[in-house]
Amino acid sequence: MGSFSQRLLRWFGRHGRHDLPWQQHPTPYRVWVSEVMLQQTQVSTVIPYYLRFMERFTDLVSLANADEDDVLALWSGLGYYSRARNLYCAAQLIRDEYNGVFPSNFEEVVALPGIGRSTAGAILAIACRQHHPILDGNVKRVLSRYHAVEGWPGKREVEQRLWQLAAEHTPQQRVADYTQAIMDLGATLCTRSKPDCEACPVRSDCAACSQGRVTDFPGKKPRKTLPTKSVIMPVVLNDHGEVLLEKRPPTGIWGGLWSLPECADETEFKHWCEQQGHDDRIVVRLDAFRHTFSHYHLMIQPILVQENRTYRAQITESVAQTWKSPADFRVIGLPAAVLKILGSIY
C-alpha cells in the first residue's frame, strides 16, 4: 500500500464521514442508488431524496416492479432525469436477466443503462470489496492537483492519464475504505473553491500545493456560450382547481415527466388555444424566468388561460393529457421549473 493511500486511509479513519445513509448496510443496490444520485449533485442535496427513495423502494425488485411515474415522482427536483429512467430500466433488466440479484461482474455492471466505468467501480469496490479504481469528479480534482496534471479532464488524453493514476493509487487492501476516503477528500477538503490545504493529509507532496497553483487544477473546461431558447407554457385551471398537464415523451428533456403544455411562440400559442377550445383573449401573463440546462438556457413565459368547461371530458379521455390536482403533485414526476410555476399559483 503506497504512502498516498496510507495517509488517506489514516485521515479517513479519524476525520472522514462514516454516517452517510448509503454507508449503512452498503449492499450493491443501496450503493448503486447513491452513486447515481450523487452524479453531478451534492451530498447535502441527495440525502433527503435518497432516504425517501429507499423508504419507498426498499430493494431492487420493488424498484423494478414500480410504475415509472412513482420513480420519477421521487426524483422530482433532483434534476438530470435520465438518471432516474436509466436506474428504473436497469432494475428491470436485473430483475429479468439476473433473477433480481445485482451482478458482481464488472463487465456486466458497466453494461447496464446509466452505469459508466467509475460508477461500476465504486459499486463493486464499496459493496463487494472488489479491486477497482474510480474517477468521479472529486477524484479527478484530487489527482489533478496531487500530480499537477495539466489540461481539462474532459479531454481524452487527460482522462486516460487520470485513470492511470487512479489505478496506481488504489490499494489491494481496504479498497472500500479507500474509495470512500478519496471521494471524501475531494468533497470536504480538496474542494473546487477554497480548498483546505492545511488540513489535507497528502499536502506535503502535493505538486499543485508546492507550486502554489492549487486553483489551477483541474484545468478548466473551454468556455462556451450557451444558447437561449424561449417557450410559452399555458397554465389552464378548471373549476375544480385542477391544472392541465401533459406527459412528456420518454426521452429527451424532462423525459417521462408530467409538464405544462408548450408553445414555441405567440402564433403557436394562439393556434393551441383555438385547437384546445380555450379563449386566448382572457389570459394572465405570469412572471417569466430563465431555467438553465447543461446545454442551453430556456426562457419560460407562463400564461394563465381561461378553460372552456365543455372541453373537460375530452381531456380526461386522453392518455398524454389530463387534469391534476395539487394533491397529485406529490405522487407524479414534475420538473423543477413546472413546480416553480405551480407553486406561484397554488
FENMO-V417228 format. One record per residue. N is the residue number from 1. PSI is psi in whole degrees, 0 to 359 (999 if undefined). D_CENTER is the distance of its C-alpha to the mean C-alpha in Angstrom with 2 decimals. Layout:
n-><N	N>
psi-><PSI	PSI>
d_center-><D_CENTER	D_CENTER>
This chain:
n-><1	2	3	4	5	6	7	8	9	10	11	12	13	14	15	16	17	18	19	20	21	22	23	24	25	26	27	28	29	30	31	32	33	34	35	36	37	38	39	40	41	42	43	44	45	46	47	48	49	50	51	52	53	54	55	56	57	58	59	60	61	62	63	64	65	66	67	68	69	70	71	72	73	74	75	76	77	78	79	80	81	82	83	84	85	86	87	88	89	90	91	92	93	94	95	96	97	98	99	100	101	102	103	104	105	106	107	108	109	110	111	112	113	114	115	116	117	118	119	120	121	122	123	124	125	126	127	128	129	130	131	132	133	134	135	136	137	138	139	140	141	142	143	144	145	146	147	148	149	150	151	152	153	154	155	156	157	158	159	160	161	162	163	164	165	166	167	168	169	170	171	172	173	174	175	176	177	178	179	180	181	182	183	184	185	186	187	188	189	190	191	192	193	194	195	196	197	198	199	200	201	202	203	204	205	206	207	208	209	210	211	212	213	214	215	216	217	218	219	220	221	222	223	224	225	226	227	228	229	230	231	232	233	234	235	236	237	238	239	240	241	242	243	244	245	246	247	248	249	250	251	252	253	254	255	256	257	258	259	260	261	262	263	264	265	266	267	268	269	270	271	272	273	274	275	276	277	278	279	280	281	282	283	284	285	286	287	288	289	290	291	292	293	294	295	296	297	298	299	300	301	302	303	304	305	306	307	308	309	310	311	312	313	314	315	316	317	318	319	320	321	322	323	324	325	326	327	328	329	330	331	332	333	334	335	336	337	338	339	340	341	342	343	344	345	346>
psi-><123	165	319	308	324	312	321	318	322	316	316	320	327	322	354	169	127	2	19	146	320	351	347	124	64	75	161	320	311	318	319	309	317	318	323	316	327	354	116	23	138	154	314	327	323	323	306	325	317	315	316	320	314	332	323	317	87	338	175	319	322	326	315	326	356	166	145	325	321	320	312	329	319	347	349	127	344	338	174	62	344	334	315	319	319	321	314	315	316	322	320	322	317	321	316	326	342	21	33	7	124	128	150	3	130	314	323	323	314	344	349	150	133	5	116	187	316	316	317	315	319	317	311	329	314	316	331	0	29	153	99	134	160	162	66	186	320	318	320	318	315	309	325	320	316	323	4	52	114	148	160	128	345	346	140	314	327	316	320	319	319	323	320	315	322	317	320	325	339	118	160	327	154	41	327	314	319	317	316	321	315	328	320	318	315	328	333	326	308	59	167	313	149	55	144	77	330	329	359	131	347	19	335	329	27	120	317	321	315	333	355	32	32	316	355	348	147	163	147	146	135	129	138	127	124	134	159	128	161	150	147	131	105	134	105	120	140	181	357	4	17	157	145	123	156	144	125	156	157	340	167	189	130	31	129	356	163	135	170	154	159	140	138	327	184	322	314	325	314	317	321	316	319	317	320	348	24	158	107	356	339	85	159	119	118	172	127	154	165	132	130	128	179	333	353	162	145	116	120	125	101	140	122	130	141	133	141	111	333	348	351	313	323	319	313	345	351	138	322	352	130	171	138	140	165	329	333	338	335	346	10	160	121	134	152	322	321	320	322	316	311	325	335	349	316	999>
d_center-><33.71	33.57	34.04	30.50	29.02	31.87	31.33	27.60	28.25	30.98	28.79	26.00	28.68	29.89	27.03	23.72	21.43	22.58	21.65	17.88	17.34	16.12	19.17	21.46	22.59	20.17	20.49	18.64	16.82	15.80	14.78	12.84	10.70	10.24	9.57	6.77	5.16	6.52	5.39	5.90	5.91	9.49	11.30	13.09	10.27	8.89	12.53	13.60	10.79	11.56	15.23	15.30	13.52	15.99	18.82	18.42	17.69	19.81	19.93	18.80	21.56	20.81	17.30	19.00	21.69	19.66	19.50	16.40	16.84	16.69	13.35	11.81	13.80	12.25	8.69	10.36	9.48	5.95	5.24	4.43	6.57	7.94	5.86	7.83	10.80	11.04	10.92	13.58	15.53	15.70	16.91	19.60	20.64	21.08	23.02	25.23	25.77	25.59	27.04	23.89	23.97	21.06	22.74	23.86	24.70	22.46	23.21	22.41	19.04	17.94	19.20	16.78	14.20	10.88	12.58	14.00	16.84	15.24	13.03	16.22	18.34	16.49	16.72	20.36	21.34	20.18	21.00	23.85	25.27	25.36	25.90	22.95	21.71	18.12	16.86	13.46	13.37	15.47	17.93	18.40	19.37	21.72	23.45	23.74	25.56	27.55	28.94	28.85	27.22	27.72	25.42	21.84	19.81	18.52	22.14	23.18	26.08	24.29	21.49	24.31	26.13	23.24	22.82	26.56	26.47	23.67	25.87	28.97	27.66	26.17	29.08	30.53	30.86	28.33	25.44	23.07	24.13	23.96	20.39	19.40	21.86	20.75	17.10	18.71	21.06	18.50	16.54	19.81	22.63	21.79	19.40	18.76	21.39	24.35	24.17	26.60	28.73	31.60	29.75	28.29	29.97	30.20	31.26	34.86	34.18	30.98	32.06	30.05	31.39	34.94	34.80	33.53	30.63	27.56	25.74	26.62	24.23	21.92	23.19	21.56	19.97	22.67	22.30	21.91	22.68	20.14	22.06	22.25	22.46	23.93	23.81	25.87	24.44	27.38	27.14	29.80	30.95	33.68	36.43	34.51	31.79	29.28	27.07	26.86	23.44	22.64	20.37	18.31	18.90	16.78	15.41	14.57	13.02	12.14	13.51	15.12	14.66	17.79	18.60	21.77	24.06	23.95	26.96	27.09	30.10	33.03	35.03	32.35	31.81	35.57	35.72	32.84	34.77	37.91	36.34	34.74	37.91	36.68	38.75	37.11	39.91	38.79	35.39	33.78	31.47	28.75	27.31	25.38	22.23	19.82	16.12	14.43	12.14	11.74	15.13	17.10	18.03	18.87	21.90	22.05	25.48	25.58	29.08	30.66	32.91	35.88	35.61	38.48	39.17	40.76	37.45	35.80	37.03	35.85	32.26	32.00	33.28	30.41	27.53	25.15	26.41	27.24	27.88	25.56	26.66	24.84	24.99	22.90	19.97	18.97	18.99	17.46	14.14	14.50	12.59	12.70	15.46	17.49	17.27	18.63	21.46	22.32	22.29	24.94	27.10	27.06>
